[in-house]
Amino acid sequence: MFMRLEARSEPSQKLTYLSPVIAVALTVIIVGFIFLAMGIDPLLGLKTYFITPLAKLSSVYELLVKASPLVLIAVGLIFCFRANIWNIGAEGQYTLGAIFGGWMAVTFHESESMLLLPAVILAGVLGGMLWAAIPALLKIYFRANEILTSLMLTPVAVLLLDYLVRGPLRDPGGYNMPESRSFPDAAILPTLFNSYSFHIGIFISLITAILATVLLYKAMLGYKVDVSGNAPRAARFGGFSSIKMTLIVFLISGACAGLAGTIEVSARTNQLIPTIPLGYGFTAIIVAFLGRRNPIGAVFAGLLLALSYMGGEEVQVKLQGPSDLTGVLQGLLLFLLLGCDTLINHKVSFSSGAVTNES
């Protein structure tokens, strides 16, 4: 008896949109059983994970702050994924954005010019684009697999950051600590509502998602992206350059990731350190798919994944839960989401006898 998947002739559109809801519900149920296996009351564990982080206004601010880089990076990745380009190295592009933006802020640490912050942001965007251009050009000119090249560049970026804060960018008055100078006030993103953490980067990410929605659904660029991803032969007949499209979507993705990295160091750490919040680039992949490769959907998915970070911290502190619970939940969510999508688009069939290869 053999089991195989056969493509459905007409996948259910309703289930396609419900797939993230089903995946989230199944993830919550499985996490409840995980709490039970750890000896924690499942209801208490789920309440601590998903509800407690939203109990205070300051926690809601923190949720929005954590969601901001996830949304920004995911919006950029959506352009790649819709064009059937697999940029898995957004983490490295995010890190390069932080490096370039931080370098600009540290270089002009005595400046009080109002132009410094825009220069820092622009430098971060260019840094992300530069790092994204590498796998794009390798794919264009050498047909290198962009999954491997973009992914392998990520540890290079992280190690580059570590080298810089221990060497060329290290604070000369920092007692040999691996950190850069503190950014000048002119290079720090403004905060709102008298909160030290609630910064305008949240609105930048929301505006970026809206602009991306317009580009993807109302502009010719979005049409070219979708045709290139769904019907590459039709795109060639239509005169759409696959080389140009590969470069464009990689640069957009790198720009968004670089912007996220710059905002993170400008608004949160206010200096370059080896341990800037990492992992956002990989989590944003889940955000992009959970949001159905739609920028507005990515906003809501980003909030959910940001909640997973905060919930994991709450469980760790209040219930002495494991620090890896967040990673487990995110992995489960992606696995179940892909599983739901597979079963929506395919049906399982059984057959007896040998399986023959079809040409």
Secondary structure as the mmCIF struct_conf table of DSSP 4:
data_model
#
loop_
_struct_conf.conf_type_id
_struct_conf.id
_struct_conf.beg_label_comp_id
_struct_conf.beg_label_asym_id
_struct_conf.beg_label_seq_id
_struct_conf.end_label_comp_id
_struct_conf.end_label_asym_id
_struct_conf.end_label_seq_id
STRN STRN1 PHE A 2 ALA A 7
BEND BEND1 SER A 9 GLU A 10
HELX_RH_AL_P HELX_RH_AL_P1 GLN A 13 ALA A 37
TURN_TY1_P TURN_TY1_P1 MET A 38 GLY A 39
BEND BEND2 ILE A 40 ILE A 40
HELX_RH_AL_P HELX_RH_AL_P2 PRO A 42 PHE A 50
TURN_TY1_P TURN_TY1_P2 ILE A 51 ILE A 51
HELX_RH_3T_P HELX_RH_3T_P1 THR A 52 LEU A 54
BEND BEND3 ALA A 55 LYS A 56
HELX_RH_AL_P HELX_RH_AL_P3 LEU A 57 ARG A 82
TURN_TY1_P TURN_TY1_P3 ALA A 83 ASN A 84
HELX_RH_AL_P HELX_RH_AL_P4 ALA A 90 THR A 107
TURN_TY1_P TURN_TY1_P4 PHE A 108 GLU A 110
TURN_TY1_P TURN_TY1_P5 MET A 114 LEU A 115
HELX_RH_AL_P HELX_RH_AL_P5 LEU A 116 PHE A 142
HELX_RH_AL_P HELX_RH_AL_P6 GLU A 146 ARG A 166
TURN_TY1_P TURN_TY1_P6 GLY A 167 LEU A 169
BEND BEND4 ARG A 170 ARG A 170
TURN_TY1_P TURN_TY1_P7 PRO A 172 GLY A 173
BEND BEND5 GLY A 174 GLY A 174
TURN_TY1_P TURN_TY1_P8 TYR A 175 ASN A 176
BEND BEND6 PRO A 178 PRO A 178
HELX_LH_PP_P HELX_LH_PP_P1 ARG A 181 PRO A 184
HELX_RH_3T_P HELX_RH_3T_P2 ASP A 185 ALA A 187
BEND BEND7 ILE A 188 ILE A 188
HELX_LH_PP_P HELX_LH_PP_P2 LEU A 189 PRO A 190
STRN STRN2 THR A 191 THR A 191
TURN_TY1_P TURN_TY1_P9 PHE A 193 ASN A 194
BEND BEND8 TYR A 196 SER A 197
STRN STRN3 HIS A 199 HIS A 199
TURN_TY1_P TURN_TY1_P10 ILE A 200 ILE A 200
HELX_RH_AL_P HELX_RH_AL_P7 GLY A 201 LYS A 218
BEND BEND9 ALA A 219 ALA A 219
HELX_RH_AL_P HELX_RH_AL_P8 MET A 220 ASN A 230
HELX_RH_AL_P HELX_RH_AL_P9 PRO A 232 PHE A 237
TURN_TY1_P TURN_TY1_P11 GLY A 238 GLY A 239
HELX_RH_AL_P HELX_RH_AL_P10 SER A 242 GLU A 264
HELX_RH_PI_P HELX_RH_PI_P1 VAL A 265 THR A 269
BEND BEND10 ASN A 270 GLN A 271
TURN_TY1_P TURN_TY1_P12 PRO A 274 THR A 275
BEND BEND11 ILE A 276 ILE A 276
BEND BEND12 GLY A 279 GLY A 279
HELX_RH_AL_P HELX_RH_AL_P11 TYR A 280 LEU A 290
TURN_TY1_P TURN_TY1_P13 GLY A 291 ARG A 293
HELX_RH_AL_P HELX_RH_AL_P12 PRO A 295 LYS A 318
BEND BEND13 LEU A 319 LEU A 319
TURN_TY1_P TURN_TY1_P14 SER A 323 ASP A 324
HELX_RH_AL_P HELX_RH_AL_P13 LEU A 325 ASN A 345
STRN STRN4 HIS A 346 SER A 351
BEND BEND14 GLY A 353 GLY A 353
HELX_LH_PP_P HELX_LH_PP_P3 ALA A 354 GLU A 358
#
